[in-house]
Amino acid sequence: MHIGAIVYKKFDLNGRSSNRLMVLLERLERFNESNNFKTLLDEVLETARDVMDTESSSLMLLDRKTGELVLKNPTEEDDATPEKRVPKFEGYCGWSVEHEIPLLVNEVDITGNLYRAELYENYHLKNLICAPLFSRKNKIIGVIQVANRLGDEGFETDDLPIFQELARHAARAIESTISKGTQDSLLEEKRLMVSELHHRMKNNLDMISDMVEMEETKLDDSTSKEVLKKIQSRVKSINIVYDLLSGKEDKSEVDLGPYVKELVDTISMGLSTPVRDISIEVNIDEIRLHPDRTLAFGLILNELLVNSYKHAFKYKSEGSILIDISSRGGTITMHYKDNGIGMPVDFDEEEYASQGFKLIFSLTEKLYGDFSFNKKTGYKGLECTLEFPDFDYIHTS
């Protein structure tokens, strides 16, 4: 039995060993190119066989809870084979892990206490090298082994530093892949949780909207019915956001174009009457907002549309609404205009804010924006402007 030291200050190798080292260096790049754990294991084990010129190779990962070594994708067995475990510090690989050094055996004693028959069933083991896999924090995460050198020759002492170098790079690649896999699993779990949350929120909002509608049908008082209709409209404007998010992979932002279109269509269908023809024109740049900011923006637009439908065209058989939304230089601007009856002659913004437009001003503050009425002499109708910062533009500029 030959035991090699853990650290080699330099490679002092014979000709054949130097060739093996060159093969190893050529193959190491493939470790970094492997994009999943199984592919990486296949690449590591194939490289181990090719570099060390052996019949077989195997790799075990350490189960930190039990101390057992778990066989991973051995080349002699099919992937469907039940998981095999080696008790703590048993077998050749267990010895290597316990002593934290590589192990070279040229004459395997199948009657010795280090031989694990269950690992080599139907396989004649003649010689082997195994080496621990160390993490970046110098913790053992597993062990790699090659067995049965091709030809009549056994392993040489010069093989140890080469195999250790292979084990070092394999350990780094495995650690990175496992870490990435764990992160991907956590991200997928979070994505599913967020998706489920959005789905439940959408269902709850649908239920609230239906309940409000049921209560509204029971009322005879027009003022109370009007209040419930406004509440239902606001709930629907919120629900559209969750509806759009539920079908998206990326739930961190909402495309404002489809959202505004669906919001306009929903309000139009809910408030249109056969005796009044109202046309709505929407011009919008390609803009994406965080869901929270989309909700605030949508509620503002909802209030403006409901106000126009309810009050602007009382004495008209037809009307038009123009919505222009643009993003320029880090600022998102919405110009809203209808050709209805307009504001009262004695209109006062502060007084009006305490009534129907109070919610708009409150939501504008949440957007860190400004809302203003455009008072043009001789213009009939409501015209106003909402401006707020486009944080995504600012952060990427």
C-alpha positions in Angstrom: 0.0 0.0 0.0 1.4 3.4 -1.0 0.1 6.6 0.5 0.7 10.0 -1.0 1.0 13.3 0.7 -1.9 15.9 0.3 0.1 18.8 -1.1 2.8 18.7 -3.8 4.9 21.8 -4.1 5.8 21.0 -7.7 5.4 18.2 -10.3 8.5 16.1 -10.8 7.2 13.5 -13.2 8.5 10.9 -15.6 7.6 11.0 -19.3 4.4 9.0 -19.1 3.2 10.9 -16.1 4.0 14.2 -17.9 1.8 13.1 -20.8 -1.1 12.3 -18.4 -0.7 15.8 -16.9 -1.0 17.4 -20.3 -4.1 15.4 -21.0 -5.6 16.5 -17.7 -4.8 20.2 -18.4 -6.5 19.9 -21.8 -9.7 18.4 -20.3 -10.1 20.7 -17.3 -11.9 23.3 -19.3 -14.8 20.9 -19.8 -15.5 20.9 -16.1 -16.4 24.5 -16.3 -18.6 24.0 -19.4 -20.8 21.4 -17.8 -24.2 23.0 -17.0 -25.7 20.4 -14.6 -24.6 18.0 -12.0 -25.0 14.7 -14.0 -23.2 16.1 -17.0 -20.3 17.2 -14.8 -20.1 13.8 -13.1 -19.9 12.1 -16.4 -17.2 14.5 -17.6 -15.2 14.1 -14.4 -15.4 10.3 -14.4 -14.5 10.1 -18.1 -11.6 12.4 -17.6 -10.4 10.3 -14.7 -10.4 7.2 -16.8 -8.7 8.8 -19.8 -6.0 10.6 -17.7 -5.2 7.7 -15.4 -5.6 5.1 -18.2 -8.0 2.8 -16.2 -10.9 0.5 -16.8 -13.2 2.3 -14.4 -13.8 5.4 -12.3 -16.3 6.2 -9.5 -17.2 9.1 -7.3 -18.8 9.3 -3.9 -20.2 12.3 -2.1 -20.1 12.7 1.7 -23.4 12.6 3.6 -22.6 15.1 6.4 -25.5 13.9 8.6 -24.4 10.2 8.6 -20.8 10.3 7.6 -21.6 7.8 4.8 -20.2 8.0 1.3 -22.9 7.9 -1.4 -22.0 6.4 -4.7 -22.8 8.8 -7.6 -23.1 7.7 -11.2 -20.5 4.9 -11.2 -19.5 4.0 -14.7 -20.0 0.3 -14.3 -23.7 0.6 -13.3 -26.9 2.0 -14.7 -28.4 5.2 -13.3 -31.5 3.2 -12.3 -29.4 1.2 -9.8 -30.5 1.8 -6.2 -28.3 4.2 -4.2 -25.3 2.5 -2.6 -23.8 3.8 0.6 -20.5 3.0 2.4 -20.6 3.3 6.2 -18.4 6.0 7.7 -14.7 5.5 7.3 -15.1 2.0 5.8 -13.5 0.7 2.6 -10.6 2.1 0.7 -12.4 5.4 0.0 -13.6 5.6 3.6 -9.9 5.2 4.7 -8.9 8.0 2.4 -11.6 10.3 3.8 -10.8 9.5 7.4 -7.1 10.2 7.0 -7.6 13.1 4.5 -4.9 11.8 2.1 -5.0 9.9 -1.2 -4.5 6.1 -1.3 -2.7 4.0 -3.9 -3.2 0.2 -3.8 -1.5 -2.0 -6.5 -2.5 -5.4 -5.0 -6.0 -5.4 -3.7 -6.7 -7.9 -1.0 -10.3 -9.0 -1.4 -10.1 -10.6 2.0 -8.9 -7.5 3.7 -11.0 -5.3 5.9 -10.9 -2.4 3.5 -12.5 -4.3 0.6 -16.2 -3.6 0.1 -17.6 -6.5 -1.9 -21.0 -4.8 -2.5 -19.3 -2.0 -4.4 -17.4 -4.3 -6.8 -20.1 -7.0 -7.5 -19.2 -8.9 -10.6 -16.1 -6.8 -11.0 -12.5 -8.1 -10.4 -10.7 -5.3 -8.6 -6.9 -5.4 -9.1 -5.5 -2.0 -8.2 -6.8 1.5 -7.4 -6.2 5.1 -6.5 -8.6 7.2 -4.5 -8.3 10.8 -3.3 -10.5 13.0 -1.1 -12.4 15.9 -2.7 -11.8 19.1 -0.7 -14.1 22.2 -0.8 -12.7 25.7 -1.0 -13.0 25.9 2.8 -10.8 22.7 3.0 -13.8 20.5 4.0 -14.1 17.0 2.5 -17.2 16.8 0.3 -16.5 13.3 -1.2 -13.9 11.0 -2.8 -13.0 10.0 -6.3 -11.5 6.7 -7.3 -10.0 5.0 -10.4 -9.5 1.3 -10.7 -7.6 -1.3 -12.8 -4.8 0.3 -14.7 -4.9 -0.9 -18.4 -2.2 -3.3 -19.3 -0.1 -5.3 -16.9 1.5 -2.4 -15.1 0.1 -1.0 -11.9 0.0 2.6 -10.6 3.1 4.5 -9.9 3.9 7.1 -7.2 4.1 9.8 -9.9 0.4 9.1 -10.5 -0.6 10.5 -7.1 0.0 14.2 -7.7 -1.7 14.1 -11.1 -4.8 12.3 -9.5 -4.8 14.8 -6.7 -4.8 17.7 -9.2 -7.7 16.1 -11.0 -9.5 15.7 -7.6 -8.9 19.3 -6.7 -10.4 20.7 -9.9 -13.3 18.1 -9.8 -14.1 19.2 -6.2 -14.2 22.9 -7.2 -16.5 22.2 -10.1 -18.8 19.9 -8.1 -19.0 22.5 -5.3 -19.9 25.2 -7.7 -22.5 23.1 -9.6 -24.2 22.0 -6.3 -24.3 25.5 -5.1 -25.8 26.7 -8.4 -28.3 23.9 -8.3 -29.3 24.8 -4.7 -29.7 28.5 -5.7 -31.7 27.5 -8.8 -34.0 25.3 -6.6 -34.5 28.1 -4.2 -35.3 30.5 -7.0 -37.7 28.0 -8.5 -39.4 27.5 -5.2 -39.7 31.2 -4.7 -41.1 31.6 -8.2 -43.7 29.0 -7.6 -44.7 30.6 -4.2 -45.0 34.0 -5.8 -47.0 32.5 -8.7 -49.4 30.8 -6.2 -49.7 34.0 -4.2 -50.7 35.9 -7.3 -53.1 33.2 -8.3 -54.8 33.3 -4.9 -54.8 37.1 -4.8 -56.5 37.1 -8.2 -59.2 34.6 -7.1 -59.8 36.6 -3.9 -60.2 39.9 -5.8 -62.6 38.1 -8.2 -64.6 37.0 -5.2 -64.6 40.5 -3.7 -65.7 42.0 -7.0 -68.6 39.5 -7.3 -69.7 40.2 -3.7 -69.7 44.0 -4.3 -71.7 43.4 -7.5 -74.2 41.3 -5.6 -74.7 43.9 -2.9 -75.0 46.6 -5.5 -78.0 44.8 -7.2 -79.8 44.8 -3.8 -79.7 48.5 -3.4 -82.3 51.0 -4.6 -80.4 54.1 -3.5 -78.5 55.5 -6.5 -75.8 57.2 -4.4 -74.9 53.9 -2.7 -75.0 52.0 -5.9 -72.6 54.6 -7.4 -70.2 54.1 -4.5 -70.2 50.3 -4.9 -69.6 50.6 -8.7 -66.5 52.7 -8.0 -65.2 50.2 -5.5 -65.8 47.4 -8.0 -64.0 49.3 -10.7 -61.0 49.8 -8.4 -60.9 46.2 -7.4 -60.9 45.2 -11.1 -58.0 47.6 -12.0 -55.9 45.9 -9.3 -57.0 42.4 -10.4 -55.8 43.0 -13.9 -52.2 43.4 -12.7 -52.4 40.0 -10.9 -54.0 38.5 -14.0 -51.2 39.6 -16.2 -48.5 38.5 -13.7 -50.0 35.0 -13.3 -49.2 34.2 -16.9 -45.6 35.6 -16.8 -42.3 33.8 -16.0 -40.8 37.1 -14.8 -43.1 38.6 -12.2 -40.8 41.6 -11.3 -42.4 44.0 -13.8 -45.5 44.6 -15.8 -45.7 45.7 -19.5 -47.8 48.8 -19.3 -49.2 48.6 -22.8 -51.3 45.4 -22.4 -52.3 46.5 -18.9 -53.7 49.9 -20.0 -55.5 48.2 -22.9 -57.2 45.7 -20.7 -58.0 48.3 -18.0 -59.6 50.6 -20.6 -61.6 47.7 -22.1 -62.8 46.5 -18.7 -64.0 50.0 -17.7 -65.6 50.7 -21.1 -67.6 47.4 -21.0 -68.7 48.1 -17.4 -69.8 51.7 -17.8 -70.9 52.1 -21.4 -74.6 52.7 -22.2 -76.5 52.2 -25.4 -77.5 55.9 -25.6 -73.9 57.2 -25.5 -71.0 56.5 -27.8 -67.6 57.1 -26.2 -64.4 56.4 -28.2 -61.1 56.0 -26.4 -57.7 56.5 -28.1 -54.6 55.2 -26.4 -51.0 56.0 -27.4 -48.3 54.4 -25.3 -44.6 53.8 -25.4 -43.0 50.5 -24.5 -42.9 50.9 -20.7 -42.4 48.3 -17.9 -43.1 49.0 -14.3 -42.8 47.2 -11.0 -46.2 45.7 -10.0 -46.6 48.0 -7.0 -46.1 51.1 -9.2 -48.4 49.6 -11.9 -51.1 49.3 -9.3 -50.8 52.9 -8.3 -50.7 54.1 -11.9 -53.7 51.9 -12.8 -55.8 53.2 -10.0 -55.1 56.8 -11.1 -56.1 56.0 -14.7 -59.2 54.1 -13.4 -60.4 57.2 -11.4 -60.0 59.4 -14.5 -61.8 57.1 -16.7 -64.7 56.5 -14.3 -64.9 60.3 -13.8 -65.2 60.8 -17.5 -67.8 58.1 -18.0 -69.9 59.3 -15.1 -69.7 63.0 -15.3 -68.1 64.3 -18.5 -70.7 63.3 -21.1 -73.9 63.7 -19.1 -75.5 65.9 -21.8 -73.8 64.4 -24.8 -74.7 61.4 -27.0 -71.0 60.9 -27.9 -67.6 61.7 -26.6 -63.9 61.0 -26.9 -61.1 60.3 -24.5 -57.4 60.6 -25.4 -54.7 58.9 -23.3 -51.1 59.5 -24.2 -48.4 57.8 -22.2 -44.7 58.3 -22.9 -41.3 57.8 -21.3 -38.6 60.4 -22.0 -35.3 61.1 -20.2 -36.2 59.1 -17.0 -39.8 60.6 -16.7 -43.0 58.8 -17.5 -45.8 61.2 -18.5 -49.5 60.6 -19.0 -51.6 63.2 -20.8 -55.3 62.6 -20.2 -58.0 64.5 -22.1 -61.7 64.2 -22.7 -64.1 66.5 -24.6 -66.8 66.5 -22.0 -68.3 69.3 -20.0 -65.0 70.1 -18.2 -64.5 71.4 -14.7 -66.8 73.9 -13.0 -66.0 77.5 -13.6 -65.2 78.1 -9.9 -63.0 74.9 -9.8 -60.5 74.9 -7.0 -57.9 72.1 -6.9 -57.6 72.0 -3.1 -61.4 71.8 -2.6 -61.7 69.2 -5.4 -58.9 67.1 -3.8 -61.0 66.6 -0.8 -63.7 65.0 -2.9 -63.3 62.8 -6.0 -59.6 63.5 -6.8 -58.2 62.9 -3.3 -57.3 59.3 -4.2 -55.5 60.5 -7.3 -53.3 62.9 -5.4 -52.5 60.3 -2.7 -51.5 57.7 -5.3 -49.4 60.4 -7.1 -47.4 60.8 -4.0 -46.7 57.1 -3.8 -45.3 57.4 -7.3 -43.1 60.4 -6.3 -44.8 62.3 -9.1 -46.8 65.4 -9.9 -50.5 65.6 -11.0 -51.8 68.8 -12.5 -54.9 70.1 -14.4 -54.3 71.9 -17.6 -56.5 75.0 -17.7 -56.8 76.3 -21.2 -59.0 79.3 -22.0 -61.8 78.2 -24.3 -61.1 74.5 -24.0 -64.1 72.3 -23.2 -63.4 69.1 -21.3 -61.0 67.7 -18.7 -57.3 67.8 -19.5 -54.7 66.8 -16.9 -51.1 65.5 -16.7 -49.4 62.9 -14.5 -45.6 62.8 -14.3 -43.5 60.4 -12.3 -39.9 59.1 -12.4 -39.0 56.0 -14.4 -36.7 54.4 -11.8 -35.6 51.6 -14.2 -34.4 54.2 -16.7 -32.5 56.1 -14.0 -30.8 53.0 -12.6 -29.6 51.8 -16.0 -28.5 55.2 -17.4 
